[in-house]
């Protein structure tokens, strides 16, 4: 068969194999949240236990997130609009989103270990090699060999068996992706809480400022009345001094309320994720009645907090990550079996003792089954196993701490909300 036909056959076999391998590659982007603007929906507990249910995404171009929104200085932002602005602009949620994308990419990296590694290599050069030979054949006792070669090579490496090492790495990567997605949702929840808290603190500060300004107006009216009475000889000097003291105290209260209102405004701006120099108009708080007592019992509130809080779900995921790392550390003590193959074209020429060159242009190949079993590594595997076991214990302790904190917060919130609010009786 001519060399050109062999090369064509080799390319015809190698190209479909490369396309097949490329089609088997996983799309790790589907594991990450779609954008930094919206929280990731936490799956049900049955799916969360396996940490394999993740939101699907549409491949709609490059994932770079949305541009930062522009601020309309003429618009008065309400609380829902402030939350939307914070979710699209706050760097905390964007950082958590990037962490989730990074964890999703690590899943793709772990899954790629199951596929064969295909590489194209080429080496070219010349070489002169002196080789020994009996003096009875060549008087100087050696001869020289001149070689000119070009070796294009197609190499395939495929790890066949590793006794659970890749499975543990894949499980740990998926759990890390789940933890990152849940943490991303937790970042949105903390952001919503922070914006809501600062919004109502600003509303309270503005209410106090308005009350202080009205008190100052009243104090000035009283002082003018006392001054008029003093001019008519009705008021005493003591009454005038008291009126002026009340006016000064009211002016101080206004200045203090103005400072508190400005601090509350800056805190809200920071929660949204804007620079302190941003000019953002805040809509006033709409008068609403106080919320009624919760219909759920306190035990139900605590149970709901323990089952749906992102930090607890993330702690559960971290436990599964630690257990997967421990399994991987156990697998390091076991052997691995791999397949190493090469197909190359030897295009070269050989000359001996300065004689004529003899050309070669032939196809070569090799197939090896590689067995590897580390016997002694100075205690590295044992140390990694100890570290993994300690990581499992720390993850369990972190989960217990998160549960205690969540139960305490639910108890405190439920207890406060359960207290009946009765308006004061009229005098």
N, C-alpha and C positions, 0 to 999 in steps of 0.2 A: 504494500500500500504506500503511495507517495506520502512524503512528509506533509505536504499541504493538506491532504485529506485527513491525516491524523490530527493536525492542529484544528481543523474545522470540527471534527468529531469531538475533540476535547472541549472546545468552546461551547458546542451545542449541549454538552452535558453539564458543564460548570455554570453556565448562565441560568438555566432553570433552577438548579440547586440553590444558587445565590438568591434568586427571587423567592423561592420557597422559604428560605430562612428569614428573609426580610419580612415576609407576610406573617410569620409566626411571632414577630416582635410585638410586645404588649404596648398599649397606649396608656402610659402611666398618668397622663393628664386627666383622665376620667375620674381619678381618685380625689383630686383637689377640688375645693370650692370653685364655683364658676367665676366669681368676681369678689373684690374686697368690699363691695357695697352692701351685701346682704349676708346674714348669718347662714351657716351650713345647717340644714335640718337634721337633727339628731334622729337616727333610726330607732325603731322600737327595741325594747330590751331583748327580745328573742334574737333580733339581728345584731344588736350591739354585742351580744355575748360572743359572737363569732368574729365581730369586727371586720366583716367582709362586705357588708351592705354599704355602698358608697354612692353618692349621687352621680348619675350619668350627665355628661355634658355634650353639647354640640360643638363640633369642630367648625368654629366660625372665625377663622383667621387666627392671627397670632395672639397669644394670651399675654397682654401687657397691662390689663386693667384699664379703667376709664380715666380720662383726664380729670384733674382737680376742678371742682365746680367754681364758677365765678360768683362773687358776692354782689348782690343787688343792695346798694346802700339806701335805696328809696323804699324797699320792702320791709315790712314789719314781720319778723319770723315768729311763728307759733312754735309750740313744743314739738309737734310731729315734724315740722319743717326743720327744726334744729337737730332732731335725731337723724333725719335723712341727710342733712348736711354733714353731721359728724361721721356717719357711716361711710360717706363718700370722701371725706377729707382727713379724718383723724389718722395719724401715722401708726397708732397702736393696732388698729384693725388691719391696715395694709401690711404691717410687719407680720402679724399672725397669718395673713393670707399667703405671704411669701413663704413662711415656715411650712404651711400646709402643702404648697406646691413643691417645696424641697422634699418633704416626706413622701409625696406621691412619686417624685422622680426616683427616690430610693427604692420604691417598690419595683419600678421598671428595671432598676439596676440589679435587684435580687432575682427577678424572674429571668433576666438574660443569662444567668448562670446555668439554666437548664438547656440552653441552645448551644449548638456547636459554634466555635469561633473560626471564622474563615478569614484568611489573610493572603494577600498577594505580595510576593517578595521577588526581588531580582538582585543578582550579584554578577559583576563583570570585572575582569582584570586579567593581568598576565602574571606568570610566576616562573622563576627558574629554580630548579631543585637539583642539587648534586646528590647522587645516590652511589653507595659503595658497590663495587663489583670486583671479582677476583682479578688479580694482576695477570693471571694467565690469559685472560680475555682482553683486558685493557691495561696497557703498561702503567698508567698513572693510578690505577686502583679505584677509579670512580668514573662516572659519566654524568653528564648534565641532561636535564629534561626541561624543555621550554614548553609552557602551556599557555594558551589563550582561550578563555572560556567566557560565555554568557549563560547564566542559569536563571531563567524565569521560573518561579515556583509558585504553586498554589497549595497552601498548607491548611489543614483542618485539624483542630483540637477539640475533643468532645469528652467532657467528664461524664462517665457513665454511672458510676456508683460512688457515693460518699457517705452512706449509712446515716442519712438524716441531716447532714451539715447544711445543704442548700435548703431543705425544707424548714429548718429552724431559722435561717436567715430570711427566707421569704415570709414566714409567719411574723418575725420581729418587725420587718419592714411594713407589713400591712397593719400591725398593731400601732406602730409609730404614726402611720398615716391617719389612723382612726383617732389617736390622741391629738394629733395636730389639728384635725378638723373639729373635734370637740372643743379644743382650746380656742380655736377661731370663733366658734359660737359663743364661748364664754367671754371672749374679748368684746363681742357685740353686746352681750348682756351687761357687762360692767360699764361699757360706754353708755348704754341707754340709761342705766341707773345714775351714772355720774352727771349726764346732761340733765336728767329730770331733777336730781337733787339740786344742782346749781341753778336751774331755772326757777324752782320754787324758792330757793334762798334769795335769788335776785328779786323775785316778786315780793317776798317779805321785807327785804331791805328797802325797796321802793315804797312799800306801804308805811314803813317806819319813817322814811324821809318825808313823805307827804304829811304824816301826822305831826312830825317835828316842825315842818314849815307852817302848818296851821296853828300849832302852839305858839310859834314865834309871832305870827300875826296877832294872835290874841294877846300875847304879852305886850306887844307894841301898842295895841289899842288901850290896854289897861294903863300903860305908862303915860300915854298921851292924856288919858282922863285924869290921872293923878297930877300930872303937870298942870293941867288946866285948873284943877281944884286948888293946887298950891298957889297959882297966880291970883286966885280969888280969895286966898287966905283961909280956905276950908281944910286942906290937907296939911299934914305935918311933914317935917323933914324925914322922919323915920319911914313914913308911907312912901315918900318919893324914893328913898334909898332901897326899900324893899321892891318897888316896881322896877327900878333899874337892875337890881340883882336878878329878878325873874327874867327880864329881857336878855341879860347877858347869859344866863343859864340856858335860855331857849336858843340863843345864837350858837352856843357851844354844842347843844344837842343837834342842831341842824348840821353843823360842820362834821360832827361825829357820824351822823346818819349818811351824809354825803360820802364820807370815806368808806363806810361799810357798803354802801350801794356800789361804789366804784370797785371795791375789792370783789364783791359778788359778781359784777359784770366781767371783770378780768378772769375770774375762775370759770365762768360759763364759756367765755371765749376760748380759754385753754382746753376745756373739756371738748369743745367742738373740734379743736385742732387748728385754730387760726392763730396768727401772730397777734401780739397785744395791740398793735397799731391798727388792726382791722376795725372798720366802721360798720358795725352790725346793729340794726335796729331790732329791738326785742318787743314783741307784742305783749300787752298786759295779760295777767292771769284772769281768766273768766271765773266769776264767782260761782262756786259749786258747793253743794252740801258735802259734809263729811261722809266718808264711806260708812256703810252700815257694818255691823259685826259679821265676820265671815260665817258662812253656813256650814263649812266643814269643821269637824272636830279637830282639836289640836293634834291628836295622834295621826289623823289623816294628813294634816299639813306636814308633819315631820316625815311621814312615809313618802309623800309626794316629793319633798325636798331630797330625800335620800335616793330616790329613783330617777330623778330628772336633772339634777344639778350637773352642769358640765364638768366641774372640778372632780366630782365623784366618779363620773364616767371616765374621765381622763385618768384618774388613779387606777381604776379597774384595767384600763388599757395598758398602763405602765406595768402592772403586775404581769399581764400576759407577755409584754415585751421582755421583762426580766426572766420569766420562765422559758421563753424561746431562746434567750441568750444562754441560759443554763443548759438547755438541750444542745445548743451548738457547742458549748464547752465540753459536754460529754462526748459529742461526735468527734472531737479533735483526737481522741484516743483511738479511733478506729481507722482502718486503711481506706484508701480511695483507689478506684480503677478508672482509667481514662483511655481514650483512643486517640492516637496521633498518626496522621496520614499526610503524605506529601506526593505531589505529582509535579514533575519538572521536565523541562526540555534542555538537554545538554547540547549547547551550540558552542563548539570549541575546536581547537586544533592542537596537536602534539608534535614536537620536534625533538629528536635525540641527537646529541653531539653535533648540533648545528646543521643537521640534515634537513631534508624537506619536511614540510608539515603534512600531517595526516588529519583530515577533517572528520568531524562527527556531528551529526544533527539528529539525535534520537530522543525518544520519550522515555523517562525513568519515573519510578514511583516507589513508595515504601509505605508499609502499614505496620504500626507497632501498637501493642497493648501494654499500657504503662500501669504498673502496680506500685503504690507508694504507701509506706507505713512508717511514720516516725517512731523510733524506739526510744531515743533519749534527746531531750531538748533543754536540759538544765533546769527543769521545773517550771517552764513557761505555761504548759497546759494546766498544770496543777494550780498555778497562781490565777490563771484566767477562770478556772472553775470556782475557786474560792471567791473571786471578785463577783462572779455571776450569782453565786449563792447569797452573798451579802446584799447584792442588788435586789434579789427577790424579797429578802427580809425588810429592806428599807422601803420597798414599794408597798408591802402589806402595812407597815407602820404609817406610811403617808396616807393610805386609804382609811385607816382607823382615825387618823387625825382629821381628815376631811369630813368623815361621817360625824364625828363629835362636833366639829364646827358648824356643819349644816344643821344638825339637830338643835344645837344651842341657839342658832340664829332663828330657826323656825319657831322654837319655843318662845323666844323673846318677842318676835314679831306677832305670833299668834296671841300671846298673852296681852300685848299692848292693844292689838286690834279688838280683842274680846271685851275690853273695858267699856262699859256703856258711857256714852257722852251725853250729859244732861245740861241744857242751857241754864245759866243762873237765873234765879227768880227775880222778878222786878221788885224794886224797893217799894 
